[in-house]
Amino acid sequence: MSIGGVTLTAGQIVGSFYFPLEMISAAVLFSRPLKRRGYFWLRMAVGLVLSLGTCTLLMSLYTVLVYLSPVFGLGDVSYITMFWCGVLFLTCVVLVWRVHAVRFREALYCGACAYLMEHMAYCVRILYGQVLPEEALRTGSIGYYLIHIVVYAAVYALFARNMIEDGRLMATAQDSLVLTLATLAVVMGMSIAASAYGFELAHAVYALFCCCAVLYGQLKQQKDIKSRSELALQRQMWSVHKAQYEMSRENIDIINRKCHDLKHQVAALKHIHDPDRREEVIDSLQSAVMIYDAMLETGNEILDTVLTEKSLICAQREIALSCMADGEQLAFLDPVDLYTLVGNALDNAIEATELLPPEERSIRLRVQEKAGLVFFQIENPYPGTLELRDGLPLTRKEDKQDHGFGLKSIRDVGEKYHGLLTLETEGGLFVLRLSFPLCEQQLTAEK
């Protein structure tokens, strides 16, 4: 095809489609260790069709604009190239995000690493092009495929498998943004400059080094994050074991006191002849025994166990605990996660409520499904205001280092099941609300 003296061949059009294939294949390979969503292969097939369709449409427009830019008087088309690369990058990120059970920032982080992987293969092709015939490495040749296979396999083995653990990337939003900007600067900026000023060989050497350095730096950062997480987990486990010991001791104290009272009340019955007084003591005995017979039934055995355990503590501390819960709605939660969620939430509520006068001590728990969401909510009186940092209240305790893990654990459980944690004070109440999308939980249960 020739327009205005500019010829656009079929080979140029076909060759321009290899770059999207390189990017998408890099994203699919690098994200392979990530945790998968339900119906993974169906999602992957639909995602690939949509991604390739989008890229095909945009690539056609991009190719025409670049090769026919002299006809349309567009001048420098580097901005078109940057826009096209940015759209392709976001397409790969969305593909990873919708196919794997990760947050968007993790998909963004993975997409940036995949872009570095693709660019390393491109740099290796340029370097080998200095010693091999051009035909041996042209797009679509055997040499072209061999270089991409070897480079992709090496990057996957050295970096992807070691950076992604338990199907997750420990990346903050700031980490993802910084890595993305650094990647786009190294890959897009330097590539465009090298093509414009003719120093592609020097660029290939420098960019290859930069890509390796960035990936190594991210690998080291992931290892550091894991080490810090393990240390925090050890501290959290110590706090949990300490809390469990104290709770067990309190329960034993409660039972001992009740048994002591029952022993004296039973002994007193032998010497009480007044019917009214005798009836009063029997009622007192029944009230004392009722606390052990108040087994809650919500439809979820784990939830029932935690609530019964915490109700003993609430009774001892004169806290009114009320529950309106459909426990079956929480069946998608792993038993450990459910115990962590309910136990930590009630512990925090008990700790805050026992500071109030006895007549104001109350805790209300709700679990219900509404509008496609599963709501877990706990309310307790709270006359103050919240001071938040990173979405969590600041502790007022002196040993801040060993506190705050309860709410962090609750937030982690929420994020694991794609839930949203909100904390607020309204009408003199502290409200902890965790909402889970019901469709996500159905997928989790199916897996």
Secondary structure, DSSP 8 states (H G I E B T S, - for coil): -EETTEE--HHHHHHTTHHHHHHHHHHHHHTTTS-B-TTHHHHHHHHHHHHHHHHHHHHHHHHHHHHTHHHHT----HHHHHHHHHHHHHHHHHHHHHHBS--HHHHHHHHHHHHHHHHHHHHHHHHHTTTS-HHHHSTTSHHHHHHHHHHHHHHIIIIIHHH-BTTB----HHHHHHHHHHHHIIIIIHHHHHHHHT-HHHHHHHHHHHHHHHHHHHHHHHHHHHHHHHHHHHHHHHHHHHHHHHHHHHHHHHHHHHHHHHHHHHHHHTT---HHHHHHHHHHHHHHHHTTS-----S-HHHHHHHHHHHHHHHHTT-EEEEEE-GGGGTTS-HHHHHHHHHHHHHHHHHHHTTS-GGG-EEEEEEEEETTEEEEEEEEE--S---EETTEE---SS-GGGSSHHHHHHHHHHHHTT-EEEEEEETTEEEEEEEEEHHHHHHHHH-
